[in-house]
């Protein structure tokens, strides 16, 4: 998922097929969702200080969060279960994953459910996703202990 257009097209296909859907957001797709493509596209001339930086993955984190909120707000009108997941994550992209996990934890504390899961009618996946999320948090904490 790189934009609202790709999300809507995917949701329409799932609705028409009467099937649940898994939407993937990669680090690059999340950056694109946040608008970073403008900075990389040579057709656009940006003055210094404008555009979005992704040096510490902040655009990718923000794009993933925005994409998750977008899906949570628009998916109900399509009437299909949706699971959001990330792409694979190379070691250099761990700050992106960490940023999403941090936001997911905040959302869970406030709303009692993960941000990166929208699936009201596919309850079996909830247990699987929570287990995976718990394991990822554990691994991140272990990595932090080793680096300290």
N, C-alpha and C positions, 0 to 999 in steps of 0.2 A: 504494500500500500504506500503510494508516494504522494497521493493527493486525495481531495474529496471526490474528484472525478473517478479515480480508480476504485475507491471504496464503494461509491454508489453503483458503478457498473458491476462490481462483484456481488453486492447485495441484491441487485436486480436479478442476476443470474441465479443466485441461491433461491430467491423467492420464486422465480419461474420454474425451477427444478424441484421446488418444495423440499429443499435439503438444507441441513446445517452447513455452516461455512467456517473455515479457519482463515483469518486474515493475518498475513505476516507483515511485520514492519522491520525493515533492516536499518542498520545505522545510516546508510546512505539515503534510504527512502525517508527516514525520519528527518534527516537534514533537509532533504528536498521539500518535505511537508512544511518545514519551518521557513523555507524561502532561500536557502543557501545556494540554490541553483543560479540565482541572479548574480551572485558574486563570481561564480565560476564561468558564466556564459560570456564569451568575448563580445557578443552583440551589445551588451549593456556596458556603458562606461559609468563606473561609480567613482565619486570623489572619495578621497581618503577619509576614513572614519564612518563611511556609510556602508550599508550591507550588514550581513550577519557573520560573525566569526564562529568558527567551530574548533578552535585550537584546543580547548579542553572539553570538547564534545557537547558544549552547552546548546548548540543549535539542534544537534541530534537528540539530546535529552528533551528539549522543549518540543520538538516535532513529534517525538513518540508520545509524549504526554498529551499534546493537542490532538493527535490522531486517535488516541484512546478515548478522550472525552468526546470527540466528534462521533466516533462509532457508537458510544454509549447513548448519545442523544438522538442519532438518526436511525439506528438499527431497529428500534421497536416498530416503526411504521412499515418495515418490510416483513415482520412477523416470522423471522427465521432465527434459530440459535446461532450465535456468533462466538467464536473463540479467537482471541487475539494472542499472537505469540511473536517472539523475536526471531530474527535470523541467527545463524551461528555467530559466535562472538570471539574474534581473535584477541589475544592477550592485549594488544595495543588499544583495543576498543573497550576494555573493562570499565573505564570511567563512564562510558555510555550506559552499560548495564547497571553499574552501581547507582547512577543517577535515576534510572527507571525504578530500581528496587527501593531506593529511598522514597520516591514519590508514591510507589505502591504501598509502602508501609504507612505513610501519612494518610493516604486515602482509606486504607483498611481501618486505621484507628478512628477515623472520623465517620466512616459509613458502614463499617462492618463487613466489607467485601473488597476484594482486590480491584484496583483500577484496570489492570490489563486482563480482565476477564469480563466479558459480557455474554452471558449464556443462560438466561432465565429458565429455559425448558430442557436443558441438557445437563442435568445435575451430576451425572457420573463424572463428567470432565472436571467439575469443581474440585473434587477430592484429588484428582490427579494433578491439576494445576497448583493447588495449595501445597501438595507434597513436593512438587518440583520447585516452587518458589521457596519453600522452607529449606530445601537442599541447597539452592543457590545462595540464600542468605548465609547458611552455615559455611559454605565454601568461601564466600567473600570474607566472612569473619576470620576464618582460618588463614586466608591469604594476608589479611591485615595483621594478624598476630605474627606471622612469619616475617613480614617486612618491617615490623617494629623491633 
